[in-house]
Amino acid sequence: MRWPKKREFLTFYALYKNFGKKEVSFHEMISYVHDNLGYNIKTSKHIIKRLINFGMISIVGKTYVVKDLDEYLGELYRKYYEKRRSTKKL
């Protein structure tokens, strides 16, 4: 798994600061990224889809929730630790 690029991470941070943990629509996120960060609509869609694939944004029904940074990093740490632990020779 690759780490998010600067643009993706800063978009995640901006979305979290603006929306927090409340449920928003995909269109609201796209318009926020487009209006406030200056990306065109196509780039905004791709960045948000990448954030969903990374697990930084979760889907709840037809709405989306931006995860807390600590929660996201905790999940990454847990997955990494479990992977390292399972491949470690005894």
N, C-alpha and C positions, 0 to 999 in steps of 0.2 A: 504494500500500500504506500502510495506516495503522500507526502505532506502537501497541504494546500499552498498555492503560490501566494505571493504578497497581495495581489489584487483580490483573490478569493478570500483570504483571511481578513483583509480590511473590509470587504463587503459584508462578511459574516459579523464582524464587530459592529459595523454601522447598523445592520439590521437588528442585532441584539439590543443596541442602545436605543433604537427608535421603537421597536415593537415589544421588546422584553420577551416574556413567555406567553403572551396572549396569542390567540388563534387569528390568523389573517389569511386572506386569499392569495393565490399565486399572482394574480393581477396587481394587487396592492404592493407586493414585494417588487415586482418588475417596475412599476411606476415610481416607487421610492428610489430604487437603484438608478433608474434612468434620469429622474429629475435631480436628485441630490449628488450623485457620484459622477454624472456626466457620461455614462456609457450609453451606447445606442440600445435599442430594444432587443435586438438579436443577441448581443453580448450579455445583456442583463439576464435574459432567459438561460443562456448557457452557464453563466456563473451560478445562478440559483439552482439549476439542475445538478451541477457539480457539487454544490454544498449539500444537496439532498443525498447524492451518492456517497459523500464523505460521512454522512450521519450528523452533520451540523444542524440540519433542518429536518424535522420529522413530520410525517403526514398523519393528520388526524381527520379521517373522513375526507371531506373535500377542502379542508383548511390545512394550514401549515403552521408549525410552531418552531421558533428558533430556540435551540437548546442553549443552556447556560454554558459558558466557557469551561468552568470547573467540571461540570457534568460530562462534557465532551472529552476533555483531557483524561478524566477518570476512566471513561470507557476505553479510550486508547491504551491507557496504562494496563488495565485489566486484560485486554486482548493480548497485548505484548507479553505480559507476564505469563499468561496461560500458555502462549505459544512457546516461549523460552523454556518454561517448566516441562512441557511435554516433549521437547526435543533434547533435553539435557540427559546425558548418559549417567546411569547410576553406578 
